[in-house]
Amino acid sequence: MKTVTGSQGIVTAPHHLAARAGCDVLRDGGNAVEACVAVAAALTVVYPHMTGIGGDGFWVIREPDGAVRSIHGCGGAAGTADLALYQGLDAVPARGPLAANTVAGTISAWAAALAGPGCALPLGRLLRDAIDHAEQGVAVTAGGAAIAAAKGGELRGQPGAYAQVFEPEGRPLAEGDVLRQPILAETLRKLAANGLDDFYRGDLAALIAADLAALGSPVSLADLAAHEATRPTALHVSINGARLYNSAPPTQGFASLMILALFDRLGAEAADGFDHVHGLVEATKQAFLLRDAHVGDPAHTDFDFQFWLDDARALNDLARRIDPARALPWPQPPQWGDTCWFGAADGEGRVVSCIQSTYFEFGSGLVLPRTGITWQNRGSSFRLAEQGWNALRPGRKPFHTLNPALAVFDDGRVMAYGTMGGEGQPQTQAALFSRYARFGVDLQEAISAPRWLLGRTWGEQSTTLKLEDGFDEALYTALAEAGHDVERVGPQTAMMGHAGAVVRLADGSFEGASDPRSDGGVAAW
């Protein structure tokens, strides 16, 4: 794969049809925000195992005038989602009706993004490709088929329409089979005709609430009606040569920024050498210790995240805790999740970084029969505790692994980048950004090159430092001798996330890259 270039605009997404949908919006006169709505809608249809309108979404947008906007489409716990609802359980179930306990915020984020300057295309145009793909069907990719086969056993028995939609012949859809979602197509048509608010306070909301109630979810019509997207100030930090932005809590954007701010203070000299990989892994540990102690619903913490990113003395003190030769003993508790990151940049200078998720693959497993929506299980991350970090409480927003990254370079470049991968998101962001920005590696190579992951992956109990094949052989030995619990995981694997990036260069041209570990693509104009 090679870095893709363009002169008028660019879009990257983890599915090539979604990238094409966004680029076509740019060609039709839309801007990068509108392109990303088209991408998001298309991903709902062509990448349903990873994202959908029944999940949450976060945006960071840099406008042509340099202003940075942040949008959180993050739903809170249902009004009846309290400890009494889960009496007798040790944890919120990962699947099923009791896992579908938070409002889906994705559509509210679309609405907030489109309310910004320069958005003029009709909603029907933005949703056009998604509607067509849902109605006419799309070929299932190898990655989608593998996940459907692996997860079918725990999903087909859930109440709702999962088996009807995703196993219409009584088996998981295989690579090349056609996935058709006519009910979801009709839902998208309703949104195009009635407006996005219909999802929360209209006829569509009534259908959604009725389905959720019938399936046993605690999310009610009143919960939908009370939801609004929020627009918190993006967290930011300055490093050598760039200013970095990411989303505020309840996301782990703080950790992503902290890793790069700490690494900026270390003396790594070469991409993928010991100092690079060890330095980022150890910076990750310091950032995760702070994240796990403080990041959650901002209404339930008084920790000043921006202060820690602004305070050079605090950052220097944390950086000094990193031993340049030895690994800090690990593990710490993991954070799961699978997501879709995508981004776009337009000729006016607008650059957008977006990420959406239904949390686990196919979310809660509840597919709503009358709307075709797959509902998230983000609220399964809540702790069943009276108080403390991420404790379940009606209206409370759960901790989110989702975090869209954006960088503004001193030389005029603007970069949007991100990945799926739960616990691995900040680590992959740090790997690809440091390769590209600090060591001058080609954008596509920065994503394609072998990666690492500290901690557990979904379905795994090990907390090793996992590394793909392809690094210098001496690196594996050096990391092990430094005290890292090294585990080699073979060639490129989706375990390491599906990353992507777009860059608007100082001359107004564009570069973009997608991850060979995904079904993605870059579409440039």
C-alpha positions as CSV (number, residue, x, y, z in Angstrom):
1,M,0.0,0.0,0.0
2,K,1.1,3.5,-0.8
3,T,0.2,6.9,0.7
4,V,-2.7,8.3,-1.3
5,T,-2.5,12.0,-2.4
6,G,-5.1,14.4,-3.5
7,S,-5.5,18.1,-4.4
8,Q,-9.1,18.9,-3.5
9,G,-10.0,16.7,-0.6
10,I,-9.5,13.3,1.0
11,V,-11.3,10.7,3.1
12,T,-10.1,7.5,4.9
13,A,-12.3,4.9,6.5
14,P,-12.0,1.2,7.6
15,H,-14.2,0.1,4.7
16,H,-13.6,1.3,1.1
17,L,-17.3,1.8,0.3
18,A,-17.5,4.3,3.2
19,A,-14.5,6.2,2.1
20,R,-15.9,6.4,-1.4
21,A,-19.2,7.7,0.0
22,G,-17.4,10.5,1.8
23,C,-15.3,11.5,-1.1
24,D,-18.3,11.6,-3.4
25,V,-19.9,14.1,-1.0
26,L,-16.8,16.3,-1.3
27,R,-17.0,16.1,-5.1
28,D,-20.7,17.2,-4.9
29,G,-19.7,20.3,-3.1
30,G,-19.9,19.1,0.5
31,N,-17.3,19.8,3.2
32,A,-15.3,17.4,5.4
33,V,-18.0,17.4,8.1
34,E,-20.7,16.4,5.6
35,A,-18.3,13.8,4.1
36,C,-17.8,12.3,7.6
37,V,-21.6,12.0,8.2
38,A,-21.8,10.1,4.9
39,V,-18.9,7.9,6.0
40,A,-20.5,7.3,9.3
41,A,-23.9,6.4,7.8
42,A,-22.2,4.0,5.3
43,L,-20.2,2.3,8.0
44,T,-23.5,1.6,9.9
45,V,-24.5,-0.5,6.9
46,V,-21.2,-2.0,5.6
47,Y,-19.3,-2.4,8.9
48,P,-22.2,-3.2,11.3
49,H,-20.0,-5.5,13.5
50,M,-18.0,-2.4,14.6
51,T,-20.3,0.6,14.5
52,G,-23.8,1.8,13.9
53,I,-26.4,4.4,14.8
54,G,-27.2,2.5,18.0
55,G,-23.8,3.5,19.4
56,D,-21.9,6.6,20.5
57,G,-19.7,8.9,18.6
58,F,-17.0,11.6,19.2
59,W,-15.7,14.3,16.8
60,V,-12.8,16.8,16.8
61,I,-13.1,19.4,14.0
62,R,-10.6,22.0,13.0
63,E,-12.4,24.7,11.0
64,P,-10.7,26.7,8.2
65,D,-10.2,29.7,10.6
66,G,-8.2,27.5,13.0
67,A,-10.9,27.1,15.6
68,V,-11.2,23.5,17.0
69,R,-14.6,22.1,17.9
70,S,-15.3,19.0,19.9
71,I,-18.5,17.1,20.0
72,H,-19.6,14.2,22.3
73,G,-22.5,12.1,21.2
74,C,-22.3,10.1,24.4
75,G,-25.4,8.6,25.9
76,G,-26.0,8.2,29.6
77,A,-27.5,5.4,31.6
78,A,-31.2,4.9,31.5
79,G,-33.3,6.4,34.3
80,T,-34.1,3.0,35.6
81,A,-30.6,1.6,35.2
82,D,-29.7,1.5,38.9
83,L,-28.3,-1.2,41.2
84,A,-31.7,-2.6,42.0
85,L,-32.1,-3.5,38.3
86,Y,-29.0,-5.7,38.5
87,Q,-29.7,-7.2,42.0
88,G,-28.1,-10.6,42.3
89,L,-25.5,-9.9,39.6
90,D,-21.8,-9.3,40.1
91,A,-21.5,-7.3,36.9
92,V,-23.5,-5.8,34.1
93,P,-24.0,-8.5,31.5
94,A,-21.9,-8.0,28.3
95,R,-24.7,-9.0,26.0
96,G,-28.5,-8.9,26.0
97,P,-31.2,-6.5,27.2
98,L,-29.5,-5.5,30.5
99,A,-26.3,-4.6,28.5
100,A,-28.4,-2.2,26.3
101,N,-28.7,0.3,29.2
102,T,-27.5,3.6,27.7
103,V,-28.9,6.0,25.1
104,A,-27.2,5.9,21.7
105,G,-25.6,9.3,21.1
106,T,-24.2,8.9,17.5
107,I,-27.0,10.6,15.7
108,S,-26.9,13.5,18.1
109,A,-23.2,14.0,17.2
110,W,-24.1,14.1,13.5
111,A,-26.7,16.8,14.2
112,A,-24.3,18.9,16.3
113,A,-21.5,18.6,13.6
114,L,-23.9,19.6,10.8
115,A,-25.0,22.6,12.8
116,G,-21.5,24.1,12.3
117,P,-20.5,26.5,9.6
118,G,-20.5,25.6,5.9
119,C,-22.9,22.6,6.0
120,A,-25.5,23.0,3.3
121,L,-26.1,19.7,1.5
122,P,-29.5,18.0,2.2
123,L,-29.5,15.2,4.7
124,G,-30.9,12.9,2.0
125,R,-27.7,13.4,0.0
126,L,-25.5,12.5,2.9
127,L,-27.4,9.3,3.7
128,R,-27.9,8.3,0.1
129,D,-25.1,5.8,-0.3
130,A,-25.9,4.2,3.1
131,I,-29.6,3.8,2.1
132,D,-28.6,2.2,-1.2
133,H,-26.1,-0.2,0.4
134,A,-28.7,-1.2,3.0
135,E,-31.4,-1.8,0.5
136,Q,-29.4,-3.4,-2.3
137,G,-26.9,-5.2,-0.1
138,V,-23.2,-5.4,0.2
139,A,-20.7,-8.2,0.0
140,V,-19.5,-9.4,3.4
141,T,-15.7,-8.9,3.8
142,A,-13.3,-11.5,5.1
143,G,-13.0,-9.5,8.4
144,G,-16.7,-9.2,8.8
145,A,-17.3,-12.9,8.1
146,A,-14.6,-13.9,10.6
147,I,-16.2,-11.8,13.4
148,A,-19.7,-13.1,12.5
149,A,-18.5,-16.7,12.7
150,A,-16.7,-16.1,16.0
151,K,-19.5,-14.2,17.7
152,G,-22.6,-15.9,16.3
153,G,-22.9,-18.4,19.2
154,E,-23.3,-15.6,21.8
155,L,-25.5,-13.4,19.6
156,R,-28.0,-15.5,17.7
157,G,-29.9,-16.4,20.9
158,Q,-30.4,-12.7,22.0
159,P,-33.9,-11.3,21.7
160,G,-34.5,-9.2,18.6
161,A,-33.7,-9.6,15.0
162,Y,-29.9,-10.5,15.0
163,A,-30.4,-13.9,13.5
164,Q,-33.0,-12.6,10.9
165,V,-30.6,-9.9,9.7
166,F,-27.1,-11.4,10.1
167,E,-27.9,-15.1,9.7
168,P,-30.8,-15.2,7.2
169,E,-30.0,-18.7,6.1
170,G,-29.5,-20.1,9.6
171,R,-25.7,-19.6,9.6
172,P,-23.3,-16.7,9.9
173,L,-22.8,-14.8,6.6
174,A,-19.6,-15.9,4.9
175,E,-17.1,-13.8,2.8
176,G,-18.8,-12.8,-0.4
177,D,-22.3,-13.3,0.8
178,V,-24.6,-10.4,0.4
179,L,-25.9,-8.6,3.5
180,R,-29.2,-6.8,3.0
181,Q,-30.8,-4.6,5.6
182,P,-34.0,-3.2,4.2
183,I,-35.5,-2.3,7.6
184,L,-32.4,-0.3,8.4
185,A,-32.7,1.4,5.0
186,E,-36.2,2.5,5.9
187,T,-34.9,3.9,9.2
188,L,-32.3,5.9,7.4
189,R,-34.9,7.2,5.0
190,K,-37.0,8.4,7.9
191,L,-34.0,10.3,9.3
192,A,-33.4,11.9,5.9
193,A,-37.0,12.9,5.6
194,N,-37.8,13.9,9.1
195,G,-34.4,15.1,10.4
196,L,-32.0,13.6,12.9
197,D,-34.0,14.7,15.9
198,D,-36.6,12.1,14.9
199,F,-34.2,9.6,16.5
200,Y,-34.8,11.1,20.0
201,R,-38.1,13.0,19.9
202,G,-40.1,11.9,16.9
203,D,-42.0,9.0,15.4
204,L,-38.7,7.1,15.0
205,A,-38.0,7.5,18.7
206,A,-41.3,6.0,19.5
207,L,-40.5,2.9,17.4
208,I,-37.0,2.6,19.0
209,A,-38.4,2.9,22.5
210,A,-41.1,0.4,21.8
211,D,-38.6,-2.1,20.5
212,L,-36.2,-1.6,23.4
213,A,-39.0,-2.1,25.9
214,A,-40.3,-5.2,24.2
215,L,-36.8,-6.7,24.2
216,G,-36.2,-5.9,27.9
217,S,-33.8,-2.9,27.7
218,P,-34.3,-0.2,30.4
219,V,-33.8,2.6,27.9
220,S,-37.1,4.5,27.5
221,L,-38.7,7.1,25.3
222,A,-38.1,9.6,28.1
223,D,-34.4,8.7,28.2
224,L,-34.2,9.3,24.4
225,A,-36.0,12.6,24.7
226,A,-33.7,13.9,27.4
227,H,-30.5,13.2,25.4
228,E,-28.4,16.0,23.8
229,A,-24.9,16.0,22.4
230,T,-22.4,18.1,24.3
231,R,-19.7,20.4,23.0
232,P,-16.9,20.3,25.6
233,T,-13.6,22.0,24.9
234,A,-11.1,19.6,23.4
235,L,-8.1,18.7,25.6
236,H,-4.8,19.9,24.1
237,V,-1.1,19.8,24.7
238,S,1.9,21.3,22.9
239,I,4.9,19.2,22.0
240,N,7.9,19.9,19.9
241,G,6.7,21.1,16.5
242,A,2.9,20.6,17.0
243,R,-0.2,21.1,19.1
244,L,-2.2,18.0,19.8
245,Y,-6.0,17.8,20.4
246,N,-8.2,15.0,21.6
247,S,-11.6,14.5,23.3
248,A,-12.2,15.3,27.0
249,P,-13.6,12.8,29.5
250,P,-15.4,10.5,29.7
251,T,-13.1,9.4,26.9
252,Q,-9.4,8.3,27.3
253,G,-8.3,11.2,25.1
254,F,-6.3,12.5,28.1
255,A,-4.2,9.3,28.1
256,S,-3.5,9.6,24.4
257,L,-2.2,13.1,24.8
258,M,-0.3,12.3,27.9
259,I,1.6,9.5,26.2
260,L,2.9,11.7,23.5
261,A,3.6,14.6,25.9
262,L,5.8,12.3,28.0
263,F,7.4,10.7,25.0
264,D,8.3,14.1,23.7
265,R,10.5,14.5,26.8
266,L,12.5,11.3,26.1
267,G,15.5,11.0,23.9
268,A,14.4,8.4,21.4
269,E,16.5,8.7,18.2
270,A,15.2,6.2,15.7
271,A,11.8,4.8,14.6
272,D,11.1,1.4,16.0
273,G,14.3,1.2,18.0
274,F,14.4,0.2,21.6
275,D,14.2,3.8,22.9
276,H,11.2,4.4,20.7
277,V,9.2,1.3,21.6
278,H,10.3,1.1,25.2
279,G,9.7,4.8,25.7
280,L,6.2,4.7,24.4
281,V,5.3,1.6,26.3
282,E,6.5,3.2,29.6
283,A,4.8,6.5,28.8
284,T,1.6,4.4,28.2
285,K,1.9,2.9,31.7
286,Q,2.3,6.3,33.4
287,A,-0.7,7.7,31.4
288,F,-2.9,4.7,32.1
289,L,-2.2,4.9,35.8
290,L,-3.7,8.5,35.8
291,R,-6.5,7.5,33.3
292,D,-7.6,4.6,35.4
293,A,-7.7,6.7,38.6
294,H,-9.5,9.7,37.2
295,V,-11.1,9.4,33.8
296,G,-14.9,8.9,33.7
297,D,-18.0,11.0,33.6
298,P,-16.7,14.6,34.1
299,A,-19.7,15.3,36.3
300,H,-18.3,12.8,38.8
301,T,-14.7,14.0,39.1
302,D,-12.9,17.2,40.1
303,F,-9.6,16.2,38.5
304,D,-8.2,19.0,36.3
305,F,-7.2,17.1,33.1
306,Q,-6.1,20.2,31.2
307,F,-4.0,21.5,34.1
308,W,-1.9,18.3,33.9
309,L,-1.4,18.7,30.2
310,D,-0.5,22.4,30.6
311,D,1.8,22.0,33.6
312,A,5.4,21.4,32.3
313,R,6.6,20.6,35.8
314,A,4.0,17.9,36.3
315,L,4.8,16.4,32.9
316,N,8.6,16.5,33.6
317,D,8.1,14.8,36.9
318,L,6.1,12.0,35.3
319,A,8.6,11.7,32.5
320,R,11.4,11.2,35.1
321,R,9.5,8.2,36.5
322,I,10.2,6.4,33.2
323,D,13.4,4.3,33.5
324,P,15.1,4.4,30.1
325,A,16.4,0.9,30.6
326,R,13.9,-1.0,32.7
327,A,10.1,-1.8,32.4
328,L,7.7,-0.8,35.1
329,P,6.0,-4.0,36.4
330,W,2.6,-4.4,34.9
331,P,-0.5,-5.1,34.4
332,Q,-3.3,-2.8,35.1
333,P,-7.1,-3.4,34.5
334,P,-7.9,-3.3,30.7
335,Q,-10.5,-1.4,28.8
336,W,-12.3,-3.3,26.0
337,G,-14.0,-2.2,22.9
338,D,-14.1,-2.2,19.1
339,T,-14.7,0.9,17.1
340,C,-14.4,2.7,13.8
341,W,-12.2,5.7,13.3
342,F,-12.5,7.8,10.1
343,G,-11.4,11.2,8.9
344,A,-11.6,13.7,6.1
345,A,-10.1,17.0,5.0
346,D,-11.5,19.5,2.4
347,G,-10.2,22.2,0.2
348,E,-11.4,25.0,2.5
349,G,-9.0,23.8,5.2
350,R,-11.4,21.9,7.4
351,V,-10.0,18.7,8.9
352,V,-12.2,16.2,10.8
353,S,-11.4,13.3,13.1
354,C,-14.3,11.0,14.1
355,I,-14.8,7.8,16.0
356,Q,-17.9,5.7,16.6
357,S,-18.6,2.5,18.3
358,T,-21.2,0.0,19.6
359,Y,-18.5,-1.2,22.1
360,F,-18.2,-5.0,21.6
361,E,-18.7,-6.5,18.2
362,F,-22.4,-6.1,17.4
363,G,-22.8,-4.2,20.7
364,S,-25.4,-5.8,23.1
365,G,-26.5,-8.2,20.4
366,L,-30.0,-6.5,20.3
367,V,-31.1,-5.7,16.8
368,L,-34.3,-3.8,17.0
369,P,-36.9,-5.5,14.8
370,R,-38.8,-2.4,13.6
371,T,-35.8,-0.2,12.9
372,G,-32.9,-2.6,12.2
373,I,-30.7,-0.8,14.7
374,T,-28.0,-2.7,16.5
375,W,-27.9,-1.2,20.1
376,Q,-24.6,-0.7,21.9
377,N,-23.5,-2.3,25.2
378,R,-21.3,0.6,26.3
379,G,-23.0,0.5,29.7
380,S,-21.7,-3.0,30.3
381,S,-18.5,-1.3,31.4
382,F,-20.2,0.3,34.5
383,R,-19.3,-1.1,37.9
384,L,-22.1,-2.4,40.1
385,A,-21.0,-0.3,43.0
386,E,-22.5,2.3,45.3
387,Q,-19.8,4.8,44.4
388,G,-16.4,5.3,42.9
389,W,-14.9,5.1,39.4
390,N,-17.5,4.3,36.7
391,A,-20.1,3.2,39.2
392,L,-23.5,2.7,37.7
393,R,-26.0,5.5,38.3
394,P,-29.0,6.7,36.3
395,G,-27.9,9.3,33.7
396,R,-24.2,8.7,34.3
397,K,-22.0,8.5,31.2
398,P,-19.7,5.5,31.0
399,F,-16.0,5.6,30.5
400,H,-15.2,5.6,26.8
401,T,-12.1,4.2,25.1
402,L,-13.1,6.2,22.0
403,N,-10.9,9.2,21.3
404,P,-10.4,11.0,18.0
405,A,-7.0,12.7,17.6
406,L,-5.9,15.8,15.7
407,A,-2.6,17.6,15.4
408,V,-1.7,21.1,14.1
409,F,1.9,21.3,13.1
410,D,4.0,24.5,13.4
411,D,4.8,24.1,9.7
412,G,1.1,24.4,8.6
413,R,0.2,20.7,8.3
414,V,-3.0,19.5,10.0
415,M,-3.4,15.8,10.7
416,A,-6.4,13.8,11.8
417,Y,-5.7,10.2,13.0
418,G,-7.1,7.4,15.0
419,T,-7.9,3.7,15.3
420,M,-10.2,1.1,16.7
421,G,-8.9,-1.1,19.4
422,G,-10.1,-0.2,22.9
423,E,-7.1,-0.3,25.2
424,G,-4.8,-0.2,22.2
425,Q,-6.2,3.1,20.8
426,P,-3.8,5.4,22.6
427,Q,-0.9,3.1,21.9
428,T,-1.5,2.8,18.2
429,Q,-2.1,6.5,17.9
430,A,1.3,7.1,19.6
431,A,3.0,4.6,17.3
432,L,1.8,6.0,14.0
433,F,2.0,9.7,15.1
434,S,5.6,9.4,16.5
435,R,6.8,7.5,13.4
436,Y,5.3,10.2,11.1
437,A,5.8,13.3,13.1
438,R,9.0,12.7,15.0
439,F,10.9,10.4,12.7
440,G,9.7,11.4,9.3
441,V,8.3,8.0,8.3
442,D,6.0,8.0,5.2
443,L,2.3,8.2,6.4
444,Q,1.2,4.8,5.0
445,E,4.4,3.1,6.3
446,A,3.8,4.6,9.7
447,I,0.4,2.7,9.8
448,S,1.5,-0.5,8.0
449,A,4.7,-1.1,10.0
450,P,4.6,-3.6,12.8
451,R,2.9,-2.5,16.0
452,W,2.7,-3.5,19.7
453,L,0.0,-3.6,22.3
454,L,0.5,-3.5,26.1
455,G,-2.2,-5.4,28.0
456,R,-5.1,-7.7,27.3
457,T,-7.1,-7.9,24.1
458,W,-10.7,-8.8,23.8
459,G,-11.1,-12.5,24.6
460,E,-7.6,-12.8,26.0
461,Q,-6.5,-12.9,29.6
462,S,-2.8,-12.3,29.1
463,T,-1.3,-8.9,30.0
464,T,1.9,-9.2,28.0
465,L,3.6,-6.8,25.7
466,K,2.4,-8.2,22.3
467,L,4.4,-7.4,19.2
468,E,3.8,-8.2,15.6
469,D,6.5,-9.8,13.5
470,G,8.6,-7.4,11.4
471,F,10.7,-5.5,14.0
472,D,14.5,-5.9,14.1
473,E,15.1,-9.3,15.8
474,A,17.3,-7.6,18.3
475,L,14.4,-5.5,19.6
476,Y,12.4,-8.4,20.9
477,T,15.5,-9.6,22.9
478,A,16.2,-6.1,24.2
479,L,12.7,-5.5,25.4
480,A,12.6,-8.9,27.1
481,E,15.9,-8.2,28.8
482,A,14.6,-4.8,30.0
483,G,11.8,-6.7,31.9
484,H,8.9,-6.5,29.4
485,D,6.8,-9.7,29.2
486,V,7.2,-10.0,25.4
487,E,4.8,-12.1,23.4
488,R,5.2,-12.4,19.6
489,V,1.8,-12.6,17.9
490,G,2.8,-13.3,14.3
491,P,2.2,-11.1,11.2
492,Q,-0.2,-8.2,11.0
493,T,-3.3,-8.8,13.1
494,A,-6.5,-6.9,13.7
495,M,-5.6,-7.2,17.4
496,M,-3.5,-4.1,16.8
497,G,-6.5,-2.0,15.6
498,H,-7.6,-0.5,12.3
499,A,-5.8,2.8,12.0
500,G,-6.0,5.6,9.6
501,A,-4.9,9.2,9.0
502,V,-5.3,12.2,6.7
503,V,-3.0,15.2,6.5
504,R,-3.7,18.5,4.9
505,L,-0.3,19.8,3.9
506,A,0.8,23.4,4.1
507,D,0.4,23.9,0.4
508,G,-3.3,22.8,0.5
509,S,-2.8,19.3,-0.9
510,F,-3.6,16.1,1.0
511,E,-2.2,12.7,2.1
512,G,-4.1,9.8,3.4
513,A,-3.5,6.3,4.6
514,S,-5.5,3.3,5.8
515,D,-4.7,0.1,7.7
516,P,-3.9,-3.1,5.8
517,R,-5.2,-4.9,8.9
518,S,-8.7,-3.6,8.0
519,D,-11.1,-3.6,5.0
520,G,-10.4,0.1,4.6
521,G,-9.4,2.5,1.9
522,V,-8.6,6.1,1.1
523,A,-10.6,8.1,-1.4
524,A,-9.0,11.3,-2.7
525,W,-10.2,14.0,-5.0
